[in-house]
Amino acid sequence: MSGTFKAWWATEVDGKANVELCDVADGDLPADEVTVGVKYSTINYKDGLAVQGNKSKIMRSMPMAPGIDYAGVVEASDSDKFAVGDEVVLTGWGVGEAVSGGLSQRARAKADWLVKKPDGLSLQQTMAIGTAGFTAMMSVLALEDAGVKPGDGDIIVTGAAGGVGSVAVAVLANLGYSVAASTGRESEHDYLRGLGASSIVPRSELSEPGRPLGRETWAGGIDTVGSQILVNVLAATKSLGTVAVCGLAAGPDLPGTVLPFILRGVRIWGIDSVYCPAERRAQAWARLATDLPLDKLDAMTEVKAMADVPAITADILKGQVRGRTVIDVNA
């Protein structure tokens, strides 16, 4: 396969990433088994760091395209797992960080990294889900595996208006859980209630240092923020409750004590959606196709063009993006 295609393309200039929308040659893609004509990508926090390249060295190998997610149609395959014309989805595996990613009209990947598009979802909807929604579903599965049931009490979701949080709220509510959605943006309260949140917890109630053990409030939680907010969630989690931890928007530190763990048996369940094993990955996608209300997914999704990427990535780093943003790479 030859020719050129449009991509946001990162090159290293004076030790920093310079990211531009330009024509890229097919030969600049990695030499992996499956070539995908990308239809849609999406914007995650990591993509914000990559495109706003002077702020982080998230991309470890350049030149390359950023974009940790993509969905499209197989154009060529040297693997018996996929045939030309198959609709496929990729999330994780270091794509957009270590190898060229999805903010591009063409991509090439190892066959083991791809999954066939789940029945019941369009390619656009898979990218409305993306790594963020996949991570949310992984977090819900963790709570279920830990024995946290809908009747046990409120589940708190932090960073609830973001991509992971929005999908988590919608899935949990659909499954019958009572969801307490935490956000720092009062303007998003109606949006979160529309996704199914039973109550709203202002971020300010969780962001300041509190007591090592608080009143038992949450049956479990999904935390996308980390740092002091996670510490306060843990301190208020009920005996034998579980908090799925999947983000560090507020920082990677954990400035708390062991008291919730040794006095109440509270558990942290870490979520790794990047190198998730294939069996668990397939389980999560199958559950997303059945347990995420598609009307709510569509309501939380905006579709943008490639030219909009710089503005969106700047906003996501400022915490100003609601829900999910899909990029139509051919628009």
C-alpha positions as CSV (number, residue, x, y, z in Angstrom):
1,M,0.0,0.0,0.0
2,S,1.3,3.4,-0.9
3,G,0.3,7.0,-1.0
4,T,-0.2,9.7,1.6
5,F,-2.9,10.5,4.1
6,K,-3.7,13.3,6.6
7,A,-2.6,13.0,10.2
8,W,-1.7,15.0,13.2
9,W,2.1,14.2,13.0
10,A,4.6,14.7,15.8
11,T,8.2,15.4,15.2
12,E,10.9,16.2,17.7
13,V,12.3,19.8,17.5
14,D,14.9,20.9,20.0
15,G,13.9,18.1,22.4
16,K,10.1,19.0,22.3
17,A,7.2,17.6,20.3
18,N,6.1,19.6,17.4
19,V,2.6,18.4,16.3
20,E,1.1,19.5,13.0
21,L,-1.7,18.5,10.6
22,C,0.0,17.4,7.5
23,D,0.3,14.8,4.7
24,V,2.1,11.6,5.8
25,A,3.6,8.8,3.7
26,D,2.3,5.3,4.2
27,G,5.9,4.1,4.6
28,D,6.2,6.2,7.8
29,L,3.7,3.9,9.6
30,P,5.1,0.9,11.7
31,A,5.5,-2.4,9.9
32,D,2.8,-4.3,11.7
33,E,0.4,-6.9,10.4
34,V,-2.9,-5.0,10.0
35,T,-3.5,-1.7,8.1
36,V,-6.6,0.2,9.1
37,G,-8.4,2.9,7.3
38,V,-9.3,5.0,10.3
39,K,-12.8,6.5,10.4
40,Y,-12.9,7.9,13.9
41,S,-10.6,8.7,16.8
42,T,-11.3,10.5,20.1
43,I,-9.7,12.8,22.6
44,N,-8.5,11.5,26.0
45,Y,-6.4,13.3,28.6
46,K,-3.2,11.6,27.3
47,D,-4.0,12.9,23.8
48,G,-4.2,16.4,25.4
49,L,-0.7,15.9,26.8
50,A,0.6,14.6,23.4
51,V,-0.9,17.3,21.2
52,Q,0.0,20.1,23.6
53,G,3.5,18.6,23.3
54,N,5.6,21.1,25.1
55,K,3.8,20.2,28.3
56,S,4.7,16.5,28.4
57,K,6.8,13.9,26.7
58,I,3.9,11.5,26.5
59,M,5.0,10.3,23.1
60,R,8.1,8.3,23.6
61,S,9.0,7.7,19.9
62,M,8.8,10.3,17.1
63,P,7.9,10.9,14.4
64,M,4.4,9.5,15.0
65,A,0.7,10.3,15.2
66,P,-0.8,10.9,18.6
67,G,-4.2,9.4,19.5
68,I,-4.6,6.4,21.8
69,D,-7.9,5.2,20.3
70,Y,-9.2,4.5,16.8
71,A,-11.9,2.7,14.9
72,G,-12.0,1.9,11.3
73,V,-12.0,-0.7,8.5
74,V,-9.2,-3.2,7.7
75,E,-7.5,-2.3,4.4
76,A,-4.8,-4.9,4.4
77,S,-3.9,-7.8,6.7
78,D,-1.1,-10.3,7.1
79,S,-3.0,-12.0,10.0
80,D,-5.7,-14.7,9.8
81,K,-7.5,-13.0,12.7
82,F,-8.7,-10.1,10.4
83,A,-9.8,-9.8,6.8
84,V,-10.1,-6.8,4.5
85,G,-13.3,-5.1,5.3
86,D,-13.5,-6.1,9.0
87,E,-14.6,-3.2,11.3
88,V,-12.1,-3.0,14.2
89,V,-11.5,-1.0,17.3
90,L,-8.2,-0.3,19.1
91,T,-7.7,1.1,22.6
92,G,-4.5,1.1,24.6
93,W,-1.4,-1.0,24.0
94,G,0.8,2.1,24.0
95,V,-0.6,3.3,20.7
96,G,-0.3,7.1,20.5
97,E,2.5,6.9,23.0
98,A,5.1,4.4,21.8
99,V,3.8,3.7,18.3
100,S,1.8,5.8,15.9
101,G,-1.8,6.4,16.8
102,G,-5.3,7.2,15.7
103,L,-5.4,11.0,15.0
104,S,-4.6,9.9,11.4
105,Q,-6.5,8.7,8.4
106,R,-4.5,5.4,8.3
107,A,-2.9,3.3,11.0
108,R,-1.1,0.0,11.3
109,A,-1.2,-2.3,14.3
110,K,-0.4,-5.7,15.6
111,A,-3.3,-8.1,15.2
112,D,-3.4,-8.9,18.9
113,W,-4.1,-5.2,19.7
114,L,-7.3,-5.1,17.7
115,V,-10.8,-6.3,18.5
116,K,-13.7,-6.6,16.1
117,K,-16.4,-4.0,16.5
118,P,-19.0,-5.3,19.0
119,D,-22.4,-5.9,17.5
120,G,-24.9,-3.2,18.4
121,L,-22.4,-0.4,18.3
122,S,-21.4,1.8,15.3
123,L,-17.8,2.7,14.7
124,Q,-18.6,6.2,15.8
125,Q,-20.1,4.9,19.1
126,T,-17.1,2.8,19.8
127,M,-15.0,5.9,19.8
128,A,-17.6,7.8,21.8
129,I,-16.8,5.0,24.3
130,G,-13.0,4.8,23.6
131,T,-10.5,4.2,26.3
132,A,-12.4,6.4,28.7
133,G,-15.6,4.4,28.4
134,F,-13.7,1.1,28.3
135,T,-12.0,2.2,31.6
136,A,-15.3,3.0,33.1
137,M,-16.7,-0.4,32.2
138,M,-13.5,-2.1,33.6
139,S,-14.2,-0.2,36.9
140,V,-17.8,-1.3,37.0
141,L,-16.7,-4.9,36.5
142,A,-14.2,-4.5,39.4
143,L,-17.0,-3.4,41.7
144,E,-19.1,-6.3,40.6
145,D,-16.2,-8.8,41.1
146,A,-15.7,-7.3,44.6
147,G,-19.3,-8.0,45.5
148,V,-20.6,-4.5,45.5
149,K,-24.3,-4.7,44.6
150,P,-26.9,-2.1,43.6
151,G,-28.7,-2.4,47.0
152,D,-25.6,-1.8,49.1
153,G,-25.7,2.0,49.0
154,D,-24.4,4.9,47.1
155,I,-21.5,4.6,44.7
156,I,-19.4,7.7,44.3
157,V,-17.9,8.7,41.0
158,T,-15.3,11.4,41.0
159,G,-14.6,13.6,38.0
160,A,-18.1,12.6,37.0
161,A,-18.5,15.1,34.1
162,G,-15.4,13.8,32.3
163,G,-15.2,11.0,29.8
164,V,-14.6,8.1,32.3
165,G,-17.0,9.6,34.8
166,S,-19.8,10.2,32.4
167,V,-19.8,6.6,31.1
168,A,-19.5,5.2,34.7
169,V,-22.5,7.2,35.9
170,A,-24.6,6.1,32.9
171,V,-23.7,2.4,33.2
172,L,-24.0,2.3,37.0
173,A,-27.4,4.0,36.9
174,N,-28.6,1.6,34.2
175,L,-27.6,-1.3,36.3
176,G,-29.6,-0.1,39.2
177,Y,-26.9,1.5,41.4
178,S,-27.5,4.7,43.3
179,V,-24.8,7.1,42.0
180,A,-23.4,10.1,43.7
181,A,-21.6,12.2,41.1
182,S,-18.8,14.5,42.2
183,T,-17.8,17.5,40.0
184,G,-16.3,20.9,40.5
185,R,-18.6,22.4,37.8
186,E,-22.0,23.5,39.0
187,S,-23.0,23.9,35.3
188,E,-22.8,20.1,34.9
189,H,-25.3,19.1,37.6
190,D,-28.3,18.8,35.2
191,Y,-26.1,16.9,32.7
192,L,-25.1,14.4,35.4
193,R,-28.7,13.9,36.6
194,G,-29.6,13.3,33.0
195,L,-27.1,10.5,32.9
196,G,-28.7,8.9,36.0
197,A,-26.9,10.4,39.0
198,S,-29.1,10.3,42.1
199,S,-27.1,13.0,43.9
200,I,-24.3,15.5,43.3
201,V,-21.3,15.9,45.5
202,P,-19.4,19.2,45.0
203,R,-15.7,18.6,44.5
204,S,-14.9,21.1,47.3
205,E,-16.3,18.6,49.8
206,L,-13.6,16.1,48.9
207,S,-10.6,18.3,47.9
208,E,-9.4,19.4,51.3
209,P,-7.6,17.3,53.9
210,G,-10.0,15.5,56.2
211,R,-10.1,13.0,59.0
212,P,-8.3,9.7,58.4
213,L,-11.7,8.0,58.9
214,G,-15.0,9.7,58.1
215,R,-18.6,8.7,58.4
216,E,-19.3,5.6,56.4
217,T,-21.0,6.9,53.3
218,W,-20.1,5.1,50.1
219,A,-20.7,1.4,49.3
220,G,-18.0,1.8,46.7
221,G,-16.6,4.2,44.3
222,I,-14.9,4.9,40.9
223,D,-12.2,7.5,41.3
224,T,-10.7,9.2,38.2
225,V,-8.9,12.0,40.1
226,G,-6.5,10.6,42.7
227,S,-4.6,12.4,45.4
228,Q,-6.5,14.1,48.3
229,I,-9.9,13.4,46.7
230,L,-9.2,9.6,46.6
231,V,-8.0,9.7,50.2
232,N,-11.3,11.3,51.3
233,V,-13.4,8.9,49.3
234,L,-11.5,6.0,51.0
235,A,-12.0,7.5,54.4
236,A,-15.8,7.6,53.9
237,T,-16.2,4.2,52.3
238,K,-18.2,1.6,54.2
239,S,-16.8,-1.5,55.7
240,L,-15.6,-4.0,53.1
241,G,-16.3,-1.5,50.3
242,T,-14.2,-1.2,47.2
243,V,-13.0,1.8,45.2
244,A,-11.9,1.3,41.6
245,V,-9.0,3.6,40.9
246,C,-8.3,4.6,37.3
247,G,-7.0,8.2,37.2
248,L,-4.7,10.8,38.5
249,A,-5.9,14.2,37.3
250,A,-5.2,15.7,40.7
251,G,-1.9,13.9,41.0
252,P,-0.3,10.4,41.6
253,D,0.2,10.9,45.4
254,L,-1.9,9.2,48.1
255,P,-1.6,11.5,51.1
256,G,-3.6,9.4,53.5
257,T,-3.3,6.6,56.1
258,V,-3.8,2.9,56.2
259,L,-6.8,3.2,58.6
260,P,-9.6,2.6,56.0
261,F,-7.8,-0.6,55.0
262,I,-7.0,-2.1,58.3
263,L,-10.0,-0.9,60.4
264,R,-12.8,-1.2,57.7
265,G,-11.3,-3.6,55.2
266,V,-11.7,-1.1,52.4
267,R,-10.1,-2.2,49.2
268,I,-8.5,-0.3,46.3
269,W,-8.9,-2.0,42.9
270,G,-6.5,-0.6,40.4
271,I,-7.6,-0.4,36.7
272,D,-5.2,-0.9,33.9
273,S,-7.0,-0.4,30.6
274,V,-3.8,-0.1,28.5
275,Y,-2.5,-3.7,28.7
276,C,-5.7,-5.4,29.8
277,P,-5.8,-9.1,28.8
278,A,-7.8,-10.0,25.7
279,E,-10.4,-12.0,27.6
280,R,-11.2,-9.2,30.0
281,R,-11.1,-6.7,27.2
282,A,-13.7,-8.7,25.2
283,Q,-15.9,-9.0,28.3
284,A,-15.8,-5.2,28.9
285,W,-16.7,-4.4,25.3
286,A,-19.6,-6.9,25.3
287,R,-21.0,-5.4,28.5
288,L,-20.7,-1.9,27.0
289,A,-22.8,-3.0,24.1
290,T,-25.6,-4.1,26.4
291,D,-25.3,-2.0,29.6
292,L,-24.5,1.5,28.3
293,P,-27.7,3.2,27.2
294,L,-26.9,4.4,23.7
295,D,-29.2,7.4,24.0
296,K,-27.2,8.6,26.9
297,L,-23.9,7.8,25.1
298,D,-25.1,9.9,22.1
299,A,-26.2,12.7,24.5
300,M,-22.7,12.9,26.1
301,T,-20.9,12.9,22.7
302,E,-19.7,15.7,20.3
303,V,-18.3,14.9,16.9
304,K,-15.5,17.2,15.7
305,A,-13.2,17.5,12.7
306,M,-9.4,17.1,12.6
307,A,-8.9,20.9,12.6
308,D,-10.6,21.1,16.0
309,V,-8.0,18.9,17.7
310,P,-5.7,21.7,19.1
311,A,-8.6,23.5,20.8
312,I,-10.1,20.4,22.2
313,T,-6.8,19.1,23.6
314,A,-6.2,22.4,25.3
315,D,-9.6,22.4,26.9
316,I,-9.3,18.8,28.2
317,L,-6.1,19.7,30.0
318,K,-8.0,22.5,31.7
319,G,-10.8,20.2,32.8
320,Q,-13.3,22.0,30.5
321,V,-14.5,19.1,28.4
322,R,-17.8,17.5,29.1
323,G,-18.4,13.8,28.2
324,R,-16.8,12.4,25.1
325,T,-15.4,14.0,21.9
326,V,-15.2,12.0,18.8
327,I,-12.9,13.0,15.9
328,D,-14.0,12.3,12.4
329,V,-10.6,12.0,10.9
330,N,-11.9,12.4,7.4
331,A,-13.7,15.6,8.1
